Structure formats: structure tokens, C-alpha cells
Amino acid sequence: MKLPVLMATIAVWLPLQAQPRPTDKTVTATAVRDAAGGSLVFHNNSDRTVAALEYIYTMRQPDMTVVYAATAYYDSAIDPQTQPPIKPGQEVRVPYRIPFSGASPVVGAEAGLFDDGGSFGEPHVIQTIQDRRAYTLAAMTKSIAELKQAAKDGLSRQDLINLFQTSSAIETSNAGDSELAACIQAVRNKVVEGLITRGRQPDGSPTPMADLIQSQIDAMSQRRELLRAAVAK
């Protein structure tokens, strides 16, 4: 299943007769099939800006039997470009591939954080959102340090891509926490994506490595400062 960019999903297979958990009503979540393949719609029912969510996506048979479920996240502090804060009364739509089958998609927002540092939902779920932010912040700090070292070492673009891909594979396999592994992979993949897509200038000529690396450092540093501010609340 393809989830949004930087988004990490932990798939959890449930017993066929598992019952859906009650969800918080601060944010209404809806799964919509459309021409683009599907999307999730989140509506903020509160009078405060929502900064992050944990939500449960399920596929259910006509009798509401759950045949598949996945836990995923929407977090403006981690991915501000594609997942902006949801203002009071505002609705956001996130691309999400919904397969056509005999089962129906159902999604529910479990818990979340407001941009003022407040929260709603179960404490253990809120802690998971906060943990993911801490993991992502650590991964960003490490990636920035490695980019700076790569500039000093004079690595080629392909060598740098290989370095980050190899590091991602090793670190995610050694991570003792599935959320930590997902956050590391998301940060590493973002750098690799930037190295690939920004490797050439508009005229087709290769981007000088010094400029390419610096652009990645600048982009990652900006995201890190936004995340630091959110974590400090």
C-alpha cells in the first residue's frame, strides 16, 4: 500500500472478528475512492489547530468484520510541505490508494497534538506521536552531519546516494523499535530523493556537488528547526 511521502505505516493484521476501537471525534476522518486512486479526508471539528494525528485505516466486509488494518500518521512538524497544520473547521485531503474489492475502507483518527502543545486522545497514542518526532529529529541531525562530512570527503553523487541507502538498510534493520526504523527510513529516503531529483540543473548540466550537498543541508536544517520548535512545546 502506498502511503503519503514521509509517511510511515505499520501494518497490523487483525483477527477476522476483531471489533473496531472507538475513535476520538476531535477530527473526523473519511476514506474516499476517487479517480486518482483514493484519498483520506480529515476535518478538524475543534477550535484549535491540529498539528499531528495518528489514524487507523481498515478494510471491512459488509458485516463490518475487519480483514486488514494499518496505523499511520499525519504530522505537520515532520512533513510540513505535504501535511500542513489543520486549522479549526478546515478539511485536508491526503492521497491514499484504496483498492477496489468486496471490502469497504474505514478510517478513524485516534489521537493527536494541537499546535499549542495540547493533545487529545489516549495518552499512550499521544506518546507514540511524540516519540516519532524525537526519532525523526535524531535521524535528521545524523543525516546533516553525514552530508557535511561527505562534502569534506569530496564524495560523488552516486557514492553519496549509496552511502545513504546502505545506512538506511543497516540502521532500520538494527532498530529495536518499528517506529524508529520507519522514521530513519523516511529521513534517509528524503535525502536520496533530493540527490536524485536535484542532480541536474534546468539546462540539463550536472549540479555541482558542493551546491547539491548544501541544498540538502539547508532543506534538512530548515525542517529540523521546525521540528525542534514543535518538540519543545
C-alpha distance (Angstrom), angle and dihedral (degrees) to the residues before:
residue distance angle dihedral
M1 . . .
K2 3.79 . .
L3 3.79 113.1 .
P4 3.83 128.6 -170.8
V5 3.88 119.2 -70.9
L6 3.82 110.0 -77.4
M7 3.60 90.5 7.5
A8 3.86 115.9 130.2
T9 3.80 121.1 -153.1
I10 3.79 128.8 -166.7
A11 3.79 109.7 -159.0
V12 3.78 115.4 -145.5
W13 3.80 120.6 -171.7
L14 3.78 111.1 -147.0
P15 3.80 130.7 -157.9
L16 3.78 111.5 -91.5
Q17 3.79 91.7 -111.1
A18 3.82 96.4 45.3
Q19 3.76 113.3 138.8
P20 3.84 121.3 -132.0
R21 3.79 115.5 -107.4
P22 3.81 119.1 -121.2
T23 3.80 111.7 -100.6
D24 3.78 132.4 -145.0
K25 3.81 114.0 -104.4
T26 3.80 97.5 -145.9
V27 3.80 87.6 98.5
T28 3.80 123.0 28.5
A29 3.81 112.9 -145.0
T30 3.81 125.3 -163.4
A31 3.81 132.7 -180.0
V32 3.81 112.6 -141.4
R33 3.79 129.0 -170.4
D34 3.80 111.6 -144.8
A35 3.80 142.6 158.1
A36 3.81 91.2 -85.5
G37 3.81 91.5 60.4
G38 3.76 100.3 -92.1
S39 3.79 143.2 -54.1
L40 3.78 143.1 -152.1
V41 3.79 118.0 -124.0
F42 3.82 119.9 -153.7
H43 3.82 120.2 -168.4
N44 3.80 120.6 -168.6
N45 3.80 107.6 -138.6
S46 3.79 95.0 179.2
D47 3.81 133.0 85.3
R48 3.83 92.2 -119.0
T49 3.80 131.4 75.6
V50 3.81 113.2 -101.2
A51 3.82 113.2 -139.1
A52 3.80 101.9 178.2
L53 3.80 142.4 11.4
E54 3.76 140.8 -169.7
Y55 3.80 111.3 -152.0
I56 3.80 137.4 -179.0
Y57 3.81 119.5 -136.2
T58 3.80 116.8 -163.1
M59 3.79 138.9 176.4
R60 3.81 112.7 -145.0
Q61 3.77 136.4 -171.6
P62 3.83 119.7 -124.9
D63 3.82 89.2 -91.9
M64 3.85 87.8 55.3
T65 3.80 93.2 -108.3
V66 3.82 107.5 155.9
V67 3.80 111.6 -126.5
Y68 3.82 98.5 168.5
A69 3.79 137.2 13.6
A70 3.78 136.1 178.6
T71 3.79 132.7 -174.3
A72 3.82 116.3 -140.5
Y73 3.79 140.9 164.4
Y74 3.79 142.2 -129.4
D75 3.81 111.5 -162.6
S76 3.80 126.0 167.1
A77 3.80 91.8 -168.2
I78 3.80 91.9 59.2
D79 3.80 99.4 37.1
P80 3.82 108.9 17.1
Q81 3.81 95.1 165.5
T82 3.80 99.7 58.7
Q83 3.81 98.3 21.3
P84 3.82 108.5 43.4
P85 3.82 122.5 178.0
I86 3.80 114.1 -78.7
K87 3.78 109.0 -125.6
P88 3.83 123.6 -147.8
G89 3.80 109.6 -68.7
Q90 3.80 91.2 3.7
E91 3.80 126.1 132.0
V92 3.82 126.0 -150.4
R93 3.78 129.1 -169.0
V94 3.81 122.7 -147.1
P95 3.84 121.7 -166.1
Y96 3.80 109.7 -116.6
R97 3.79 126.5 165.0
I98 3.79 109.4 -122.6
P99 3.82 113.5 -170.7
F100 3.78 121.0 -136.5
S101 3.78 107.8 -120.0
G102 3.76 141.1 123.1
A103 3.81 89.4 -79.5
S104 3.80 124.4 83.2
P105 3.83 125.2 -134.2
V106 3.80 117.9 -119.2
V107 3.79 124.8 178.7
G108 3.78 132.0 -175.2
A109 3.81 133.4 -176.6
E110 3.81 107.7 -127.7
A111 3.81 103.0 -174.8
G112 3.76 142.5 -28.1
L113 3.77 152.6 176.0
F114 3.79 129.0 -103.7
D115 3.79 119.3 -139.0
D116 3.83 90.9 -112.6
G117 3.81 90.8 62.3
G118 3.80 96.4 -97.8
S119 3.79 123.3 123.1
F120 3.79 146.4 -160.2
G121 3.79 132.5 -151.5
E122 3.79 134.0 34.2
P123 3.84 115.7 -13.4
H124 3.82 94.3 -130.8
V125 3.80 90.8 54.1
I126 3.80 91.5 48.3
Q127 3.80 88.5 51.4
T128 3.80 89.7 55.4
I129 3.82 90.4 55.6
Q130 3.80 90.2 49.4
D131 3.82 91.6 46.9
R132 3.81 90.7 53.1
R133 3.78 89.8 53.4
A134 3.81 91.1 51.7
Y135 3.81 91.8 47.5
T136 3.79 91.5 49.1
L137 3.80 92.1 48.0
A138 3.81 90.8 52.9
A139 3.81 91.7 47.8
M140 3.81 91.4 50.1
T141 3.81 92.2 50.3
K142 3.80 91.4 50.9
S143 3.81 92.6 46.3
I144 3.82 92.4 51.1
A145 3.81 90.5 51.3
E146 3.81 90.9 50.4
L147 3.80 92.4 48.6
K148 3.80 90.3 52.7
Q149 3.80 90.5 49.1
A150 3.81 91.1 48.5
A151 3.79 89.4 55.1
K152 3.81 90.2 53.2
D153 3.82 91.9 46.9
G154 3.80 92.8 49.4
L155 3.81 95.2 -126.9
S156 3.79 118.6 -177.7
R157 3.80 120.2 -119.5
Q158 3.81 92.5 -105.0
D159 3.81 92.3 46.8
L160 3.80 89.5 51.8
I161 3.80 92.1 48.4
N162 3.80 89.9 49.8
L163 3.81 90.4 48.6
F164 3.79 93.3 54.3
Q165 3.80 94.3 42.7
T166 3.80 91.7 50.0
S167 3.81 92.4 45.6
S168 3.79 90.4 49.6
A169 3.81 92.3 52.4
I170 3.81 93.7 47.5
E171 3.80 97.3 42.9
T172 3.80 95.8 45.6
S173 3.80 92.3 48.4
N174 3.81 90.8 50.1
A175 3.78 96.3 44.2
G176 3.77 111.8 114.2
D177 3.78 92.6 -152.8
S178 3.80 124.9 58.6
E179 3.80 91.7 -144.0
L180 3.80 90.8 52.0
A181 3.81 89.9 51.0
A182 3.80 91.7 50.1
C183 3.81 93.3 48.9
I184 3.81 92.9 48.6
Q185 3.78 91.2 49.6
A186 3.80 92.7 48.6
V187 3.82 92.9 52.6
R188 3.81 93.9 44.4
N189 3.80 92.3 47.7
K190 3.81 90.9 50.6
V191 3.80 90.6 57.2
V192 3.80 92.5 46.5
E193 3.80 90.1 49.2
G194 3.79 90.3 53.0
L195 3.80 92.9 48.0
I196 3.78 90.3 52.5
T197 3.80 101.3 41.5
R198 3.81 96.1 40.8
G199 3.78 95.7 42.5
R200 3.81 92.6 106.0
Q201 3.76 134.6 45.6
P202 3.85 124.6 -127.1
D203 3.82 91.1 -91.1
G204 3.82 90.8 54.9
S205 3.78 96.6 -107.5
P206 3.83 119.0 131.6
T207 3.80 115.4 -92.2
P208 3.83 109.3 -116.6
M209 3.80 108.1 -103.2
A210 3.79 93.1 -125.8
D211 3.81 90.2 56.0
L212 3.81 93.3 42.8
I213 3.79 93.7 51.4
Q214 3.79 93.1 43.9
S215 3.80 91.1 51.5
Q216 3.81 89.1 54.3
I217 3.81 91.8 47.6
D218 3.81 91.5 49.4
A219 3.82 93.6 48.0
M220 3.80 93.1 46.3
S221 3.81 92.9 44.9
Q222 3.80 91.6 52.5
R223 3.79 91.6 51.2
R224 3.80 90.5 46.1
E225 3.81 93.1 54.2
L226 3.80 91.2 50.8
L227 3.78 90.0 49.6
R228 3.80 92.9 46.8
A229 3.79 89.9 54.2
A230 3.81 91.0 50.5
V231 3.81 93.3 47.4
A232 3.81 91.1 50.2
K233 3.84 92.5 59.5
